[in-house]
Amino acid sequence: MDIHLPNLPMMEIFSYLDAYSLLQVAQVNKNWNALASSDVLWRKLCQKRWLYCDMVTLQLQDKETWKQFFMYRTWQEHAMSRAKPEDFTYKEIPVEFEFRAYAYYISRHGLTRNGKGKSAVCVVTSMNRISTWDIKEGAMTWLSPVQEFYIELMTTLPEMHIAVTVDIRSTIKVWDCHNSKALATKHMFSSCQILKAVFTKDGPIVLIADTTGNLYIFRIPDLHLISRHNVFPHGIDELYCSPQKKWVFLIMRHPHVLTKVVYMNSLLRTSEFSDPVSTNLKFSLCQRAFWTPRREDRITLMSRNIPPILTTFGTFDMKLEEIGNKVSVQGHLVGSFSLQDYKEQAEWMGVSDKDTIVCSTRSSLLLFSIDGVRLQTFQYCPEQILGLWVDPVHVIVTCNDASLDVYAWEERSPLLRKCYRLQNRRYLPPSRLAISVLRSSEEAKFGGAHLSS
């Protein structure tokens, strides 16, 4: 005998299911299929999987539903995992110098939908010029005027097709990458050390850290100064924003200075907060950090002590506490471990959305739980690992022989599976940037040793 529950409690039950389970229950009967295909449920899944859905309104195409968007976008994300080496084409971008060949996406996430739109990158192609390039065609689409001084830093805001540069005289410029004239210009009094453009719930901003330990927040595109705060006694070495830009994590590499996490709203809403709301994490000599994907409040830190050579990882959960009119931040340690049995230092690291820590030494790729349980090891010999790119879908390893190893996170386990190797058999001189392009989806990854990402 069939049991029929009203639609409202059924929708409440379905709201706890993941995408795979929703597809399963949709096969029970027509009523369940209609409920399990609801835009309310699938939009929630889209927001959970791609946090920017909350920040930037996505335009569904024609009569597309949120379920169709989820299925198409997920399929597209995994296109690179399904590919074979022969599915890629190889492109090169000429650059006039070796040391500042930055390249960043200027189009959103490097993915296009249904063949509409183009993937593009912005590159510092000479000491004093930036340019944009169509990835699929390998062709230049825009070139800035020659600048008076060398460009030292660059960041992009793909949501607005905007680039921000800083030259050696600490002059900030905002470019829309269509016109020859900068949208805005601002002169700093001290040297800039870090430049990061992000899209927050309060709008687009650029964060700038200088050599005296100050953190500046400027509005994009007019470079209006929102706030300035002295964070450390000396320069800020690293800056990491959480996935939905709720938190800013700051590092100063000094044995007696702790890392700091700042509540973003306290930097943006100066009428509500007289001072930044922040906390120090008891984790010294931090070298790298990685916010857990598809979560907002968890960060994993990596430190290296010399001597002896010892790499330590610590995972913290951030919590905002309100007592009366006062807001404070607390960081709670939820897992830590050290690489006691490894003679080599860990150089790079990242974290999956299942809390798997992946790190690399020169000769191995290692996977651990946040408590230090070793899950997987991939050995490299004779080639050596030069870099690591980690996102919620892929892990990409760059080697000293100019090859790229592409791995994919397993859907229902914390492990990686190796997909294939992209081997560049052509010598890549310092004056070239290499791009490997997957023909079917235009999803691109960069090769060579001259990329900042």
N, C-alpha and C positions, 0 to 999 in steps of 0.2 A: 504494500500500500504506500503510495507516494505521500510524502509530507511536504506541504506547501507553506513556507514562511512568507510573511509580508515582505515587500521589496525593501523597506527601510532597514530592518534588521539584517537582511541578506547583504545589503550594500555595506553595512557596518562590519560584517564578518569578512567580506571580500577585501575591505580596505587594509586588512592585515596581511594579505597575500602578496608575494612577489610576482614578477611578470610571468615566469614559467608556470606558477600555480594558477594564475588567472587564465592562462591559455588552456590549462587542463580542465578547470571547472566549466569553461565555456562550452565544452563538448558534451555536457550532461544533458541539456535540453534547450529549447529555444529561449525560455525565460531566463535561464542562467546565462546563456550566451549574450543576451541583450544587456543584462546587468553587468556581466564581467567585461563588456566592451565599452562601458560608460566613460565618457570624457573626464568625469570627475576623478575616477580611479587612475586612469592612464596619465592624466596631467600631473597627478601627485607622484607617480613613478618617474615621470620625466624630471620633475623638480628634484627628486631625490638623487637621481643618477647624474643629472647635469645641473649643478647648483645655480648656474647663471640664468636658468629659466625664471627664477624669482626676480632677477635684476633687470633683464632685458626681455621685453615682450617678443616672443617668437611668432613669426608670421606663418601660420599654417597655409599651405598652398591649395587653392581652389576649395574643394570640399573635403580636404584631408582631415582626419580625426587625430586625436592625441595618441590613440593606439597605433594608427598607421605611422605617425611621426616616430614613435618609440621603436617600432619594428624596423623602419627604414634606417633610422640613425644608428641603431645597434648593429644592423647588418653592415652599414658603411664603416663604422668604427673597426669592425673585425675584418674589413677587406684586406688589410695588410697582413693579418694572420693567415688568411686563406691563400695568399698569393704565393707565387714561385719566383725564384730569381729572374727567370726569363720574362716575367711580367713587368719588370722595371726598365725604365730608360735612364740614361745617365746624362746629366746636364752640368755645365760648369759656368761659373760667374767670374769674370776677370776682376781682380783687385790690384791696386797699384802698390800695396805694401803688405807686410806680413803680420804686424803686431796688433792692429786694430780692426781686423776684418769681422766686425760684428754682423750677424744676420738674424733677423727676427721676423716672424709672421706679421704681415700688415693686413691680412684677411683673416677672418675668424677661424682659429683652430686648424687651418689648413684643409678644411673639408668643404665641399660644395654639395648642393642638394639638387638632384635630378638634372645634373648638367648645367644648372644655372649658377652664374657667378664664377669667379676665377680665384684660384689660390695664388697668393703673391707674398713675396718677402721684401723687406727693406734692408739694405746692406750699406755699410760704410765702405765704399769702393775705392776711396782715396783718402789722403790725409785730411782733406777739407771739403769733401762732397759725400752726399748720400744719394742712393738711387733705389728704385723699386723694380722688381723683376717678376714677370709672369712665369710661374714655376713650370707649367706644362710646356710652354714654348721656349723657355730659357732665354727670353727676350726682355730687354730693358723697356719699362713703360713710363718712367719719370726720372729726371735727374735734377738735383738741386743746383742752385748757383754755387760758384766757388766761394767758400767762406774765407774770411780774413785770417782766422787762426785754425790750428789743427783740431779736429773733432776727437774728443777724448772718451765720451760716453754716449750711448744711445739706448732708447727704449721705445716700444711701440704700444699703441692702444688699438688693437684690431677692430674692436667694436665701432670705432669712429674713423678708421683708416688714417690714423694720426701717428706721427713719429715725433719724439722729443730728443734733442741733442744738447750736449754741453761741450764747449770747447776748452782749450787749455787756459783760457783767460776767465773761466767760470761764467761764460755767457750761455744762458739757457734759451733755446728756440723751439717753438712748436710749429710743425709742418703738417699740412693736410695731404701732402704727397700728390698734389695735382697742380699747384701753383708755384711760381718761382719765389714769391714773397712769403716769409714766415708769418704765421698767424699772430704770434706774440714773441716778445723778447724780454728777458730779465737778466740783470747783471748781479752776480753774487759777490760778496766781499771776501769769502774764503774759498779754498779749493774744494770742488765736489768730489766725493768718493763713491757714492752710490746714487743711481738714478732708476726709479721704478714707477711706471705708469700703470694705474689700475682703475677699474670701473667699480665704484661702490654704490650702495643704495642711495647715497646723497649726491651721486654724480661722479663724473670722471675727475681724477686727481693725479698729480705726480708727486711722489715722495723723493726728497733729496737729502742725503746725509753728507755733511762736510767733514773736513779733517779735524775740526775742533770739537766734534761730538754733538753737533746740533742736527736736529731733524726738522726739515721744512716740509710743509704741505701746501702745494699750489693747486689752484683750480685750473682745469683744462676747459677751453682752449686759451683763456685770456691771461693765465699765470697770475691771477690774483692770489696774494698770500693769505691763506686761511689760518695757519698757526705756525709757530716756531718754538721748539723746546730743546733745552740742553739735556741730552740723555746720558752721555758718558763724559768723563773728564778729557778723553781724547777721541780720535776718530772712530766711527762706526764701520766695522769690517764687513758685516753681512746684514741683509734685511730680507725677511720672508713674510709675505702676507698669507693668511689662511684662505682656504678655497672661496669662501663667500665674503672675504675681506672684513671679518669681524675683529681679527687680531693682527697685530704687527709684531713679529719676533725680531729682536735686534741682538747682534753679537759684537762684542769687543774682545779680541783675542789677547787677554792678559790674565795671568794666573790669579790675580787678586780682584778681578772684576767679574761679577756674575752676569749671565745672560738676562735679558729683560723681555717681557711680553706686555704690550700696550693695547688697551681697548680702543679700537679705531674711532668709535663715536666720540670719545673724549678728545681726539685730535681734530675732528671735523666740526663738532658742535660746541664752539667756544662760549656761546651764551648759556649753555647748560652745565659745562664743566670748566671750572677755573683752572684746573691742572690736569695733566694726563692721568688716567686711571691705569696703573701698571703694577706689576709684581716681578720680583727677581726669582729665577729658577736656580736652585742649588745644584749647579752643574757647571763646573769650571773648565776652561780650556776647550770650549766648544768649537769644533771645526766646521761642522755642517748640520743642517736641520731639514726636516721634511714634514709638512703637515699631511695627516692621513687623508687620502682622497675621499670625496663624497661624505666627509664628516667635517665638522667645523671647529671642534674644540680639542682635538688630539694632535700632539706634535712629538716627533721622535728626534732626539739630538745625538750627535756623535762627537766624541772627544778623543784626542790622542795625547798621551803622556810620553815625553822623551826626557831622559831615560827612565825606566825601561820602555821599550816599544809596547804600548798597551792601548788597545782601542776599546772604548766603553760606550755603550748605548743606554739612553734613558728615555722612557716614554712618559709624557705628562698629559693629564687632562686639565683643561682650563675651565674655571667656573666663575661666573659673574654673580656676586652676592650683593643684595641690597638690604641695608639696615636703616630704616627711616629714610632720610634724604641722601644718605651716603652710599656710594657704589664702590665696591672693592673687587679685586681679582685674586683668586687663589689658584695655584698650580699644584696638582696632586700627582705624585709619582705612582704610576700603575705598573711599571715593569722596567727592569734594568739588568744588564749583564756585561761581561767583559770577554774579549777574545783572548783567553789565557793561553791557548794551545797553538797560536799562529805567530810565526816569526815575522811575517810580512805585515805592514800597516794596511788598514783599510783606507782607500783613497776616496771612494765615492759611495753614496748610499741613497736609498729611496724606500718607500713603504707602499704596500698595496692596500686596497680598501678592506682587505681581510686581516689587516695588522701583521702582514708578513714583512719583515725587514730584509731587504736585499742590499748587499754591499759587495764591493769588489776590491781585491788586492791586485797587484800586477799580474798574478798568475791564476786567479780563481774568482769565480762568482759564487757567493755564499748566501743562503737563505736561512733566516732564523725567525722563531716566534719572538714576541716582545719580552719573553722571559728567558730567552737564550737557548731554546731547544733548536738544535740544528735540523733543518728540514730537507735541505738539498744542497749539492755542490756541483759546479761545473768547472773543470780544469782547463787552463789555457797554456799551451806549450807547442811550439816555440814562440808563438806570437804573445804579446803582452797587452793587457787592457789599459787603454788610455782614458776612457770616459764612459759614463753610464747615463742613460736617459730612462726615467721611470714615469709611467702614467698609469691610470686605472686599467688600461687594456694591455699595454706592451712594456717590455724592457728591451732596450737597445744598447748593445755593447759596441763601443768603438775600439778597434785594435791598432797597434802600431804599424801594421801592414796595409792600412787604409781600408780594411774590411769592416763590415757591420754585421753583427749577429743579431737577429730578430727573435725575441722570445714573446710568448703570450701567457698571460695569467689564466690558469684554469678557472672555469666558471664556478665549479662547486668544490674546489679544494684550494688550499693556500699555496699550491706549487706552481712552477713554471714549466712550460713545454717549449722546446726549441723548435722554431719554425724553419729557418733557413739562414744562409750566410750570403750577403752581398759582397762580392769580391771585386775591388777596383784593381784591375791589372795594369792600369796606366799610372805612371808616376805623376803625383800631384804636386806641382811646384808651389812655393809659398804665395805665388801671385794668382792662385785660383781657389775658388770655393766650389766644392762638389755637392750636387744634389741628386739623390736617387728618387725618381718619380714613379709611383705606381700608376700605370696608364688608366686603369678602369675607374679609379676614384679620385685621381689627382691628389692623393694623400702623399705628402713628401716628407722625407727625412734627409738630414744633412750628413754628408760624409767629409772626411778630411780632418786635419788637426787644427784648423783655423777658424772654428766656429764658436761663438758665444751664444748660449741659448737660455 
